Amino acid sequence: MTSYRTDQVGEQVREEIMAIIRRDLKDPRIGFVSITAVRMSPDLRQARVRVSVLGNEEQQKASIAGLVSARGLIRHELGRRLQNLKYSPELRFELDPSIEYSVHIAELLKEVLPSGRDQAEEVDR
């Protein structure tokens, strides 16, 4: 069970990590990355960072490897930016396939469901 504070801190950590990735990281392995969620432990010392990466499996692994190698820099910057936390959280990056899965489901639905033009023609008949 999560508390309001852990949810709020998790959202703040998510926003700061995205800003750090966009502005400070120069690793070419890190491609188009999106942080989907951050789950904080109850004591706020650990954070599970769910990451969605656009690309094939090789690009996803490379992006995760780049983030893991930059973990120290990201943690240091978090500690500097988040003055309301006593400790800078230990980061654990996990691949989140949910966005890729939703795109796949949308493509399957396009194949199965009739298009808007077909429906309009049926109504006219």
C-alpha positions in Angstrom: 0.0 0.0 0.0 1.4 3.3 -1.0 0.9 6.6 0.8 0.1 10.0 -0.5 3.7 11.2 0.2 5.4 8.3 -1.6 3.2 8.9 -4.6 3.9 12.6 -4.6 7.7 12.1 -4.2 7.6 9.4 -6.9 6.0 11.9 -9.3 8.5 14.6 -8.4 11.4 12.1 -8.9 9.9 11.1 -12.3 9.8 14.7 -13.5 13.4 15.4 -12.3 14.8 12.2 -13.9 13.2 13.1 -17.2 14.7 16.6 -17.0 18.1 15.1 -16.2 17.9 12.7 -19.1 16.9 15.4 -21.6 19.4 18.1 -20.5 22.4 16.4 -18.8 23.0 13.0 -20.3 25.0 12.8 -23.5 25.3 9.0 -23.7 24.6 8.0 -27.4 23.1 4.6 -26.2 20.1 6.3 -24.6 17.6 6.7 -27.4 14.0 8.0 -27.2 13.2 7.2 -23.5 10.1 8.0 -21.5 9.7 7.4 -17.8 6.3 5.9 -17.3 6.2 5.5 -13.5 8.4 5.7 -10.4 7.6 3.6 -7.4 9.1 4.7 -4.2 9.8 2.5 -1.2 8.0 3.5 2.0 11.2 4.9 3.5 11.9 6.8 0.2 15.4 5.4 -0.1 14.8 3.3 -3.2 13.0 4.0 -6.4 11.9 1.6 -9.1 11.9 3.6 -12.4 9.8 2.1 -15.2 11.2 3.1 -18.6 9.6 2.8 -22.0 12.0 2.9 -24.9 11.0 3.4 -28.5 12.8 1.0 -30.8 13.7 -2.6 -31.3 14.9 -5.0 -28.5 18.6 -4.1 -29.1 17.9 -0.4 -28.8 15.9 -1.0 -25.6 18.7 -3.0 -24.0 21.3 -0.3 -25.0 19.1 2.5 -23.6 18.7 0.6 -20.3 22.4 -0.1 -20.1 23.1 3.6 -20.7 20.7 4.6 -17.9 22.3 2.0 -15.5 25.7 3.4 -16.3 24.5 7.0 -15.6 22.7 5.9 -12.4 25.3 7.7 -10.2 25.1 11.0 -12.1 21.3 10.8 -12.0 21.2 10.1 -8.3 23.7 12.9 -7.6 21.6 15.4 -9.5 18.4 14.2 -7.8 20.0 14.8 -4.4 21.0 18.3 -5.5 17.6 19.2 -7.0 15.3 17.6 -4.4 16.1 19.4 -1.2 13.0 18.1 0.6 14.4 14.5 0.7 16.8 13.5 3.5 18.4 10.8 1.3 18.8 10.6 -2.5 17.0 7.4 -3.5 18.8 4.4 -5.0 17.6 3.9 -8.5 16.6 0.7 -10.2 15.7 1.0 -13.9 13.1 -1.5 -15.4 11.9 -1.8 -18.9 8.1 -1.1 -19.2 6.6 -2.7 -22.3 3.1 -1.2 -21.7 3.3 1.6 -24.4 4.6 -0.9 -27.0 1.9 -3.3 -26.0 -0.8 -0.6 -26.4 0.5 0.3 -29.9 0.3 -3.4 -30.8 -3.3 -3.7 -29.6 -4.3 -0.6 -31.5 -2.8 -2.0 -34.7 -4.7 -5.3 -34.2 -7.9 -3.3 -33.6 -7.4 -1.4 -36.8 -7.2 -4.8 -38.7 -10.3 -6.2 -37.0 -12.7 -3.3 -36.8 -14.2 -1.8 -39.9 -13.0 1.7 -40.9 -15.1 4.8 -40.5 -15.8 5.0 -44.3 -17.2 1.5 -44.3 -19.6 2.3 -41.5 -20.7 5.5 -43.2 -21.5 3.6 -46.5 -23.5 1.0 -44.5 -25.6 3.8 -42.9 -26.3 5.4 -46.4 -27.7 2.1 -47.7 
